[in-house]
């Protein structure tokens, strides 16, 4: 990757983190004494966009994790995670999570940011919409699952680097298909290093998210006693880290996706110029 980012790369990074910037603006509005009008006029909409963008990072991380695992298990079956299918998977996940978040938004218990707690609280607090309740209890399963799979992948890649399979498995079963799978699974050192960087980045993010979530859930009283600035830092760091990791891993570290996105404006421009050239000839009299 070039040291100087192209305009398209910067635009893409800004687009991915755009929803997270809403959180920053919301908190700035709170601390600049504009919280009442801003919160009641736009709080529900901003909270919907914020939670949607934040929660989407977890299934996207799980999708990336499955992609990494699939590369190791079935390195030649690339069609399952082709460019088109990745967009389809992301569209399905985004649509599903939008529906899940939109149902509480149109109910009597929509979420809104409460500046005194630095949390998103439902309007019917202490009650919650049943979807919000399920989300609060079981959403942690996604990052925990991704973290376990990513740790397993890291251990597997470390074992390959240390020659564990060659010493204890391949030499004992020279004619088995496992040796063929291992030799084919990692084709070059460059691909191996890239996969380790991707997996390590995802694991760090998921580990931080899981540990902080468990700590907040286990010690809610201690968390409420923390200073507002520290809670604000934790909240913003968790929100922005997800977008950052997904952008780094799925864009900057994935050549096919980066090339496809960077070439899209050029293809659209060529298609437009082709149409502009063809149309006048079609109108000429015979």
Residue pairs with C-beta under 8 A, 6 or more apart in sequence:
1 252
5 13
6 262
8 261
8 262
8 265
9 251
9 252
9 258
9 262
12 247
12 251
12 261
13 247
13 251
16 243
16 246
16 247
16 251
17 240
17 243
17 244
17 247
19 49
19 50
19 52
19 53
19 54
19 243
20 50
20 53
20 54
20 239
20 240
20 242
20 243
22 46
22 49
22 50
22 53
23 50
23 235
23 236
23 239
24 236
26 38
26 43
26 46
26 50
26 113
27 232
27 236
29 35
29 38
29 39
30 38
30 39
30 113
30 115
35 115
39 112
39 113
39 115
43 112
43 113
44 105
44 110
44 111
44 112
46 113
47 110
47 111
47 112
47 113
47 120
48 101
48 102
48 105
48 110
48 111
50 113
50 120
50 239
51 101
51 111
51 120
52 97
52 98
52 101
53 243
54 238
54 239
54 242
55 97
55 101
55 135
55 139
56 93
56 94
56 97
57 242
57 243
57 245
57 246
58 139
58 142
58 143
58 146
58 242
59 93
59 97
59 142
60 90
60 93
60 246
60 250
61 142
61 143
61 146
61 202
61 205
61 206
61 242
61 245
61 246
62 142
62 145
62 146
63 86
63 89
63 90
63 93
64 198
64 202
64 246
64 249
64 250
65 146
65 149
65 150
65 153
65 199
65 202
66 149
67 81
67 86
68 150
68 153
68 195
68 198
68 199
68 202
69 149
69 153
70 77
70 80
70 81
71 185
71 195
72 153
72 156
72 185
72 195
73 185
74 80
75 184
75 185
75 187
76 184
79 85
83 256
83 257
83 260
86 257
100 131
100 135
103 129
103 131
104 110
104 111
104 122
104 129
104 131
104 132
105 111
107 129
108 123
108 124
109 122
109 123
109 124
109 127
109 128
109 129
109 132
110 122
110 123
111 120
111 121
111 122
111 123
111 132
112 120
112 121
112 122
112 123
113 119
113 120
113 121
114 120
114 121
117 224
118 228
118 231
118 232
118 235
122 128
122 129
122 132
128 136
140 210
140 213
140 214
143 206
143 209
143 210
143 213
144 206
144 210
146 202
146 206
147 203
147 206
147 207
147 210
150 199
150 202
150 203
150 206
151 203
153 195
153 199
154 196
154 199
154 200
154 203
157 192
157 195
157 196
157 199
159 165
160 182
160 186
160 192
161 192
165 178
165 182
169 178
169 179
170 178
170 179
170 182
173 179
186 192
194 253
197 253
198 249
198 253
198 254
201 245
201 248
201 249
201 253
202 245
202 249
204 245
205 241
205 242
205 245
208 238
208 241
209 238
209 241
209 242
212 234
212 238
215 223
216 223
223 231
250 257
251 257
251 258
251 261
252 258
